[in-house]
Amino acid sequence: MEAVITQLVFDHALRLPKGHGDDSEGKQNANIVGKVSNLVTSDLANITTAKNSLFLCKLILLLHLLKRRD
């Protein structure tokens, strides 16, 4: 799941205009790639943590409801 999200973000975000041999544009594009990579990594970690927390809450609620039935 994480690999799919990462690939989709990179496919969309890294559609950069091609440089015309200008070295400063190449460095600027590399800088943008690094920034996007860092953002994707941190956002993906937050999404995973939220998903795990939501699963834990659902599990606790389910256990509580099952306990009440007894």
N, C-alpha and C positions, 0 to 999 in steps of 0.2 A: 504494500500500500504506500509506504513512504517513498519507494523508488518511483512509483507512478506519479505521485504528486510532484516530486523533485523534477522529473523529466518534463512534465507539463509546464511547470514554472519556467524552466530553462528554455524550452521551445518557444514560449511566448515572450519572455523578457529579453532574451538575447538576440532578438531580431534587430541587429544593429546595422546601420549603413556601412557598406564596405568603404574602407579608406582608399584614397587614390595615391597610395605610395607615401603618404605623409606619416612620418614616424610619430609625431605628437598625437595624431588620431589613433594610432595603434596602441600607444600607451594609455590613452584615455579610455579606449574600449576595454583594455585589459583591466583597468581600474574599476570599470563598471561591472565587469564579469566577477571580480573579487567581491565587490559590494553585494551583488545579487546572491552570490554563493553564501556569504555570511548571513544574509537575511533569510534565505531559504533554510539554512541549517537551524537557526534559532527559532524560526516560525514552525518548522517541522517538529522540533523538540516540544514546543508549547502545545501543538495540536495533539501529539502523542500523549503528553501528560494529561491534557484535558480529557482525552478519550479514555484513558485508564481511570481517571478520577470518576468519570461518569459511570463507567462499568462498575466500579466499587460501590457507588451510591445505589445503583440499581440492585446489586447483589445484597446489600444491607437491607434495602426495602423489601426485597423478595423474602429474605430470611425472616424478617420481622412479621410479614404477613403470614408466612407459613407457621410461625410459632403461635400466632394468635388463633389459628384454626384448631390447634390441639387443645 
